[in-house]
Amino acid sequence: YIGLLHYPMRNRRGEVVTTSVTNLDLHDIARAARSFGVEGFLVVHPSPSQHELINHILDFWQEGFGGQYNADRRDAFERVQLCHSLEEAKAAVAAQHPGPLYTVATTAHRYEGGIAHRAMRNRLKSDQGSYLLLFGTGFGMDEAFLKSCDMILEPIDAGGGYNHLSVRSAVSILLDRLLGEPWFEG
């Protein structure tokens, strides 16, 4: 499962804030989740007004003209579920898959004890638990929240010294590394 969080995020000044939904994030992450066979894409946002906006977008692609016009997009949006909190998202996963559930935070910063991509890939293949891979918006997740997760995935490092990808790009890269063809393992 993928969780796209909008709270507790940091802004450019390091303050904890709630971020706004970005339409392109919903589209691109839903399509990446469908492409890589992720069971669910949970959009987590506490704001009722943002829920209204998200539901309008979901309705258009799941039930409305968009879904009739573009069946591939409708198929991708069928994996999207809207939640008010991380606890609600975890309960949604647990309802589908009883047993251990591990929260895995992603970040652009390196943390001591972070799990390497290859090690996470191996866990996903061999472990019987469920995993909720959490992605942040804005300038990343609040540090206390990050440390409350079961694991923190190592950051994407392309070696260029610049690491400020859009969340939709980061999702696609990490899904490829964790679930895609293992071209890099040989």
C-alpha positions in Angstrom: 0.0 0.0 0.0 1.0 3.6 -0.6 0.0 6.4 1.7 0.2 10.0 0.5 0.2 12.2 3.7 -0.6 15.9 3.9 -0.2 16.2 7.7 2.1 16.5 9.6 4.3 18.1 6.9 7.0 20.8 7.1 6.9 24.0 5.2 10.1 25.7 3.9 10.6 27.4 7.3 10.4 24.0 9.1 7.0 24.6 10.6 4.5 21.8 10.9 1.6 22.4 8.5 -1.2 20.7 6.5 -0.5 20.8 2.8 -3.0 21.0 -0.1 -3.8 18.2 -2.5 -2.3 18.4 -5.9 -4.4 17.0 -8.7 -1.4 15.6 -10.6 -0.2 13.7 -7.5 -3.5 11.8 -7.4 -3.4 11.0 -11.1 0.3 10.0 -11.4 0.5 8.1 -8.1 -2.7 6.2 -8.9 -1.3 5.2 -12.3 2.1 4.2 -10.8 0.3 2.1 -8.1 -1.8 0.3 -10.8 1.3 -0.2 -13.0 3.3 -1.8 -10.2 0.4 -3.8 -8.7 0.1 -1.9 -5.4 -3.0 -3.0 -3.6 -4.1 0.4 -2.5 -3.3 4.1 -2.7 -4.5 5.9 0.4 -4.7 9.6 0.3 -4.6 10.9 3.9 -5.9 14.4 4.5 -7.5 15.9 7.6 -9.4 18.8 6.0 -13.1 18.4 5.0 -12.7 21.0 2.2 -9.8 19.1 0.7 -11.9 15.9 1.0 -14.6 17.6 -1.0 -12.1 18.4 -3.7 -10.5 14.9 -3.7 -14.0 13.3 -3.8 -14.9 15.5 -6.8 -11.8 14.3 -8.7 -12.3 10.7 -7.7 -16.0 10.8 -8.8 -15.1 12.2 -12.2 -12.6 9.4 -12.8 -14.4 6.6 -11.1 -18.1 7.3 -11.9 -18.3 10.3 -14.2 -17.4 11.2 -17.8 -13.6 10.8 -17.2 -14.0 7.1 -16.3 -16.2 6.5 -19.3 -13.9 8.3 -21.6 -10.6 6.8 -20.2 -11.1 3.3 -18.8 -7.3 3.0 -18.0 -7.5 6.1 -15.7 -10.7 4.7 -14.1 -8.9 1.4 -13.5 -6.0 3.3 -11.8 -8.4 5.4 -9.7 -10.2 2.3 -8.4 -7.2 1.7 -6.0 -7.5 5.2 -4.4 -9.1 5.5 -1.0 -9.5 8.7 0.9 -8.8 8.8 4.7 -8.8 11.5 7.4 -5.8 10.2 9.3 -3.0 7.7 9.3 -4.9 5.6 11.9 -7.9 5.4 9.5 -5.6 4.4 6.7 -4.0 1.7 8.8 -7.4 0.4 9.8 -8.4 0.2 6.1 -5.3 -1.9 5.4 -5.9 -4.1 8.4 -9.5 -4.7 7.3 -8.2 -6.2 4.1 -5.1 -7.9 5.5 -5.2 -9.0 9.2 -1.8 -9.5 10.7 1.3 -7.4 11.1 1.3 -4.0 9.4 4.5 -2.0 9.0 4.7 1.7 8.3 7.6 2.7 6.1 8.4 6.4 5.9 10.2 7.9 2.9 12.3 11.0 3.1 14.9 12.9 1.1 17.2 12.9 4.1 19.4 10.1 5.4 18.6 8.7 8.9 20.7 6.4 11.0 19.2 2.9 10.9 17.3 3.6 7.6 16.5 0.5 5.5 18.2 0.2 2.2 16.1 -0.2 -1.0 17.4 -3.7 -1.7 16.7 -4.8 1.9 13.2 -3.4 1.7 12.7 -5.2 -1.6 13.7 -8.5 0.0 11.4 -7.9 3.0 8.5 -7.2 0.6 9.1 -10.5 -1.2 9.6 -12.7 1.9 7.6 -11.2 4.8 4.0 -12.2 5.4 3.0 -8.8 6.8 1.5 -5.8 5.1 3.4 -2.7 4.3 2.2 0.9 4.1 4.8 3.0 2.3 4.3 6.6 3.4 5.1 9.6 1.2 5.1 13.2 2.3 4.2 16.4 0.6 5.5 20.0 1.1 9.0 19.9 2.5 8.7 16.5 4.0 7.3 14.8 7.1 7.7 16.1 10.6 10.8 14.5 12.1 8.9 13.2 15.2 6.4 11.5 12.9 9.2 10.0 10.8 10.7 8.4 13.9 7.3 7.0 15.0 7.2 4.8 11.8 8.4 1.2 11.9 11.0 1.9 9.3 12.5 4.8 7.4 13.5 4.0 3.8 16.9 5.4 2.7 16.5 8.3 0.4 16.8 8.2 -3.4 20.3 9.2 -4.2 21.3 9.8 -7.8 24.7 11.1 -6.8 24.2 14.6 -8.0 23.9 16.3 -4.6 20.4 17.6 -5.4 17.5 15.7 -3.9 14.2 17.5 -4.1 12.0 15.4 -6.3 8.2 15.8 -6.7 6.4 13.2 -4.6 5.0 11.6 -7.8 8.5 11.1 -9.2 9.7 9.7 -5.9 6.8 7.2 -5.8 7.5 6.0 -9.3 11.3 5.6 -8.7 10.8 3.8 -5.4 8.1 1.5 -6.7 10.4 0.5 -9.5 13.3 -0.1 -7.1 11.1 -2.1 -4.7 8.7 -3.9 -7.0 10.0 -3.6 -10.6 12.2 -5.8 -12.7 15.4 -6.5 -10.7 17.7 -5.4 -13.5 20.2 -3.9 -11.0 20.6 -7.0 -8.9 22.8 -8.9 -11.4 
